[in-house]
Amino acid sequence: MHNLDVIDRKILRLLQEDASLSTAEVAERVGISQSPCWRRMQRLKDDGVIRAQVALLDRKKIGLNAQIFAQIKLNAHGRQHLEEFSDAIQGFPEVLECFVLMGQVDFLLRIVAADIDAYERFFFEKLSRVPGIQEVNSVVTLSQIKATTALPVD
């Protein structure tokens, strides 16, 4: 982990809980003055430790009630064109995350849709048309036990 000291870790924990905190509020909570706190926060951004500060939305409150994990297996031809596959997936706003895997399948996608009918349309109109896909195994989530974006920085 990038030479992070105790203060850096405290700053990161606070910002993961609430990125809207002002530098003065962060400084007060970690026990340092505002100027050194600002410099530390800026260094964490410049070093890429803090990638972005965003608002996290509740997907169900904006009508995205279905969450699906799709396991993708590419055919031999598809593996030769991973860049094309990656570009296609990048262009689908429904796909929130895409992971390259080792094992029986090549990729794991986390997809959101308004409902199962909307996912079906996405599947047939977009995902299944990506060249090189041999197999897609979709798993619909029923409920979510834990969801966090906070990384353990202890």
C-alpha positions in Angstrom: 0.0 0.0 0.0 1.4 3.4 -1.0 3.4 4.5 2.1 0.1 5.6 3.8 0.5 6.7 7.4 -2.1 6.7 10.1 -3.4 10.2 9.1 -3.7 9.3 5.4 -5.7 6.2 6.4 -8.0 8.3 8.6 -8.5 10.7 5.7 -9.3 7.9 3.3 -11.8 6.3 5.7 -13.6 9.6 6.2 -13.8 10.3 2.5 -15.1 6.9 1.7 -17.9 7.5 4.2 -18.7 11.0 2.9 -16.7 12.6 0.1 -18.7 15.8 0.5 -16.8 16.7 3.7 -14.9 20.0 3.4 -11.1 20.0 3.9 -11.7 21.8 7.2 -14.1 19.1 8.4 -11.7 16.3 7.4 -8.8 18.1 9.1 -10.8 18.6 12.3 -11.9 14.9 12.4 -8.3 13.6 11.8 -6.7 16.1 14.2 -4.5 18.2 11.9 -4.8 21.7 10.6 -6.5 22.5 7.3 -3.4 23.3 5.2 -1.5 20.0 5.8 -4.8 18.1 5.4 -5.4 19.8 2.0 -1.8 18.9 0.9 -2.3 15.2 2.0 -5.7 15.0 0.2 -4.1 16.6 -2.9 -1.2 14.1 -2.8 -3.7 11.2 -2.4 -5.5 12.5 -5.5 -2.3 13.1 -7.5 -0.9 9.7 -6.7 -4.2 8.1 -7.9 -5.1 6.7 -4.5 -8.3 8.7 -4.6 -9.5 8.0 -8.2 -12.7 10.1 -8.1 -15.3 11.7 -5.8 -18.8 10.8 -6.9 -22.4 10.5 -5.7 -23.6 7.0 -5.1 -27.1 6.4 -6.3 -29.7 3.9 -5.0 -30.4 1.9 -8.2 -33.9 0.8 -7.1 -34.9 4.4 -6.4 -34.1 5.3 -10.0 -36.0 2.3 -11.4 -33.2 -0.3 -11.9 -34.8 -3.1 -10.0 -33.0 -6.0 -11.6 -29.4 -6.9 -11.0 -27.8 -9.7 -13.0 -24.4 -11.3 -13.0 -23.5 -12.7 -16.5 -20.7 -15.2 -16.9 -19.3 -14.9 -20.4 -17.3 -17.5 -22.3 -15.7 -16.5 -25.5 -15.0 -18.9 -28.4 -11.5 -19.3 -29.7 -12.0 -16.6 -32.3 -13.4 -14.2 -29.7 -10.3 -14.6 -27.5 -8.2 -13.3 -30.4 -10.3 -10.1 -30.3 -10.4 -9.2 -26.6 -10.0 -5.5 -27.4 -13.2 -5.6 -29.5 -15.1 -7.4 -26.8 -13.8 -4.9 -24.2 -14.8 -1.9 -26.4 -18.3 -3.4 -26.8 -18.8 -3.9 -23.1 -17.5 -0.4 -22.3 -20.2 1.0 -24.6 -23.1 -0.7 -22.6 -24.2 1.6 -19.7 -26.2 -1.4 -18.3 -22.9 -3.1 -17.5 -21.6 -1.6 -14.3 -18.6 -3.9 -13.8 -16.6 -6.3 -16.0 -14.0 -8.7 -14.6 -11.6 -11.0 -16.5 -11.6 -14.4 -14.8 -9.5 -17.5 -14.7 -11.3 -20.8 -15.0 -14.4 -22.1 -16.8 -15.6 -18.6 -17.9 -13.7 -15.6 -19.3 -15.6 -12.7 -17.9 -18.1 -11.8 -15.2 -20.4 -8.8 -15.8 -22.6 -7.0 -13.3 -25.6 -5.7 -15.1 -28.6 -3.6 -14.0 -31.9 -3.2 -15.7 -35.4 -1.9 -14.9 -36.7 -5.5 -14.8 -36.2 -8.9 -16.3 -38.0 -7.9 -19.5 -35.5 -5.0 -19.9 -32.6 -7.4 -19.2 -34.0 -9.8 -21.9 -34.1 -6.9 -24.4 -30.5 -5.9 -23.4 -29.4 -9.5 -23.8 -30.9 -10.1 -27.2 -30.4 -6.6 -28.7 -26.9 -5.9 -27.4 -25.0 -8.5 -25.4 -25.7 -11.6 -27.6 -24.6 -9.6 -30.7 -21.1 -9.0 -29.4 -18.8 -11.1 -31.7 -16.9 -13.9 -30.2 -19.3 -14.9 -27.4 -19.8 -18.6 -27.2 -21.9 -18.8 -24.0 -23.6 -16.5 -21.5 -24.9 -17.8 -18.2 -27.1 -15.2 -16.4 -27.8 -15.2 -12.7 -30.5 -12.9 -11.4 -30.0 -11.6 -7.8 -32.9 -11.9 -5.4 -31.6 -9.6 -2.7 -28.4 -8.0 -1.6 -26.9 -8.8 1.8 -23.9 -6.3 1.6 -23.0 -3.5 -0.7 -20.2 -1.1 -0.1 -17.7 0.9 -2.0 -15.5 1.4 1.0 -12.1 -0.4 0.9 -10.5 -1.6 4.1 -7.7 0.9 4.7 -6.6 -0.3 8.1 
